[in-house]
Amino acid sequence: MAPKQFRAGWLRPAESDPDAEAALFLFHYSGGGVSMYSRWPDYLPPSVECRRIQLPGRQDRLNEPPFTEFDPLVDKLSEIVAAESGDRPFVLFGHSMGALLAYRVAVRLEREGSARPAMLGVSGWAPEGFTMPTRGLAEGSDGAIASLLEELGTVSPEVLTDPALTAMVVAPMRADLAVCADYRDDGASVDCPVVAYTGRRDPYLAPGAMRSWQERSHAFLGLREFPGGHFFIHDEGPGIATDLVQLLHRQLAG
C-alpha cells in the first residue's frame, strides 16, 4: 500500500474528514483536473465528504509524469480509493474518461474484495456507443490535439494563443488520450448499483448509448438526462450531486 503522504498527493482535500459518514470520490475528464469539481464540496451535506482525485501531469501536479497506460493507472487509483475509503460507505463518480476510470476502479475493488462501493455514478461515457479516441489521435501533432481542445471547449481560446500555455494543456490531454486508447473492454459488470447521467445533445454518444449501463450492473438505478452537450456537467453539477446524495441515502437505508 502506498504511504499516506504519497496518497495525499492524489486527493483534494488531502486529509479525510473524520466526522463525515460517507465519501464521494470524483474522477475528472480527459485533459482536465480537479478544478472541474471546485464547487462540488458546496453541493454536498456535511455527512458526505468530497474527495476529488487529481491525476499527475496537470495543474498542481504538472511536474509529475502522467500515466499513458490504462491498467497501471487503474491499479494505482484502486489502491488509493481502497486505502482512503476506510470503513465508511463511498460512491465513485466520474465524467467522460472519469466515468470509465470510476467504472474500472469499481470492477477492480469488487474483484479484489478490498472495498465495495455503495454506488457508482457515471456521466458522459458509456461502455457501448461512445466514440473512443484512437492511438493515432494520441500520437498526433500538438496542433491536432490543440484543435481538439478548442473543439471541445475545455480550454479558453486565449490559452491556445500562447505556446507555453498550449504546451501545458496539450501534454495532459495527449496522455489521457493514450490511456483511453489503451483500454480494452471485457464486458465486466459491477455488483454495486449504477446511476447514469447524460446531456441530451452529446455528440460523442450514439442515441441510447447510456442505457447500455443496464447490462453492466445488477442494480441499474436509471438514466438522468439534462440539457446540453458533452460538458453539460459544468452547468448541472448541483443537480447531479443532489441526486447522488439522495440515492446514496436511499441505498444505505435499504
NORWO-V343864 format. One record per pair of residues at least 24 apart in sequence whose C-alpha atoms are under 8 Angstrom apart, sorted by the first residue. I is the first residue (numbers start at 1). J is the second residue. D is the distance in whole Angstrom. If there is no record, write none. Layout:
i,j,d
I,J,D
I,J,D
This chain:
i,j,d
1,79,7
1,83,8
2,79,8
2,80,8
7,80,6
9,54,8
10,53,6
10,54,5
10,55,7
10,56,8
11,51,6
11,52,6
11,53,5
11,54,6
12,51,6
12,52,5
12,53,6
12,54,7
13,50,8
13,51,6
13,52,7
16,49,8
16,51,8
16,84,8
17,49,7
19,47,7
20,46,6
20,47,5
20,48,6
20,49,6
21,47,5
21,48,6
21,49,8
21,88,6
21,89,7
22,47,6
22,48,5
22,49,6
22,88,5
22,89,5
22,90,5
23,48,5
23,49,5
23,50,6
23,51,7
23,85,7
23,88,7
23,89,7
23,90,5
23,91,6
24,48,7
24,49,6
24,50,5
24,51,6
24,90,6
24,91,5
24,92,6
24,93,7
25,50,6
25,51,5
25,52,6
25,53,7
25,81,8
25,90,7
25,91,6
25,92,5
25,93,6
26,50,8
26,51,6
26,52,5
26,53,6
26,92,6
26,93,5
26,94,6
26,98,8
27,52,7
27,53,6
27,54,8
27,92,8
27,93,6
27,94,4
27,95,7
27,98,4
27,99,7
27,101,7
27,102,7
28,53,7
28,54,8
28,94,6
28,95,6
28,96,8
28,97,7
28,98,5
29,94,7
29,95,6
29,96,5
29,97,5
29,98,5
29,99,8
30,96,7
30,97,6
30,98,7
30,172,8
30,173,6
30,176,5
30,177,7
31,169,7
31,170,8
31,172,5
31,173,4
31,174,8
31,176,6
32,58,8
32,154,8
32,172,8
32,173,8
33,58,7
33,59,7
36,234,7
40,237,7
40,238,7
40,241,7
43,237,8
43,238,6
43,241,6
43,242,7
44,241,7
44,242,7
44,245,7
48,245,8
57,171,8
57,172,6
58,168,8
58,169,8
58,172,6
62,168,8
66,172,7
66,175,6
67,175,6
67,176,7
67,179,7
68,175,5
68,176,7
68,177,8
68,178,5
68,179,5
69,178,7
69,179,5
69,182,6
70,179,5
70,180,7
70,182,6
70,183,6
71,183,8
74,101,7
74,104,7
74,105,6
74,108,8
75,105,8
75,108,8
77,105,7
78,105,5
78,106,8
78,108,7
78,109,6
82,109,7
82,114,6
82,115,6
85,115,8
89,117,7
89,118,6
90,117,5
90,118,6
90,119,7
91,117,6
91,118,6
91,119,5
91,120,6
91,121,7
91,248,8
92,117,7
92,119,7
92,120,5
92,121,6
93,120,6
93,121,4
93,122,6
93,123,8
94,121,7
94,122,6
94,123,6
95,122,6
95,123,5
95,124,6
95,125,7
95,233,8
96,122,8
96,123,6
96,124,5
96,125,5
97,125,7
97,180,7
99,123,6
99,124,7
99,125,6
100,125,7
100,126,8
106,190,7
107,188,7
107,189,7
107,190,6
110,190,7
110,191,8
116,192,8
117,192,6
118,192,6
118,193,7
118,248,7
118,251,7
118,252,8
119,192,5
119,193,5
119,194,6
119,195,8
119,248,7
120,192,7
120,193,6
120,194,5
120,195,6
121,194,6
121,195,5
121,196,6
121,197,8
121,244,7
122,194,7
122,195,6
122,196,5
122,197,6
123,196,6
123,197,5
123,198,6
124,197,7
124,198,5
124,199,7
124,202,8
124,205,8
124,210,8
124,230,6
124,231,8
125,205,7
125,210,7
126,205,8
126,209,6
126,210,5
126,211,8
126,212,7
126,213,7
127,185,8
127,209,8
127,210,8
127,212,7
127,213,7
128,209,6
128,210,8
128,212,6
129,205,6
129,206,5
129,207,8
129,209,5
129,210,8
130,204,6
130,205,5
130,206,6
130,209,7
131,204,5
131,205,7
132,180,7
132,181,7
133,177,6
133,178,8
133,180,7
133,181,6
134,177,8
134,178,8
134,181,5
135,177,8
135,178,6
135,181,5
135,182,8
137,177,7
138,174,5
138,175,7
138,177,5
138,178,5
138,181,8
139,174,7
139,178,8
142,167,8
142,170,7
145,170,6
145,173,7
145,174,7
146,170,6
187,216,7
188,216,7
189,215,7
189,216,4
189,217,5
189,218,8
190,216,6
190,217,5
190,218,7
191,217,6
191,218,6
191,219,7
192,217,7
192,218,7
192,219,7
193,217,6
193,218,7
193,219,5
193,220,6
193,221,6
194,219,6
194,220,5
194,221,6
194,222,8
195,220,6
195,221,5
195,222,6
195,223,6
195,224,8
196,221,8
196,222,6
196,223,5
196,224,6
197,223,6
197,224,5
197,225,6
197,226,8
197,240,8
198,223,8
198,224,6
198,225,5
198,226,6
198,230,8
198,232,8
199,225,6
199,226,5
199,227,6
199,228,5
199,229,5
199,230,6
199,231,8
199,232,6
200,225,6
200,226,6
200,227,6
200,228,6
200,229,6
201,227,7
201,228,6
201,229,4
201,230,7
202,228,7
202,229,4
202,230,4
203,229,7
203,230,7
204,230,7
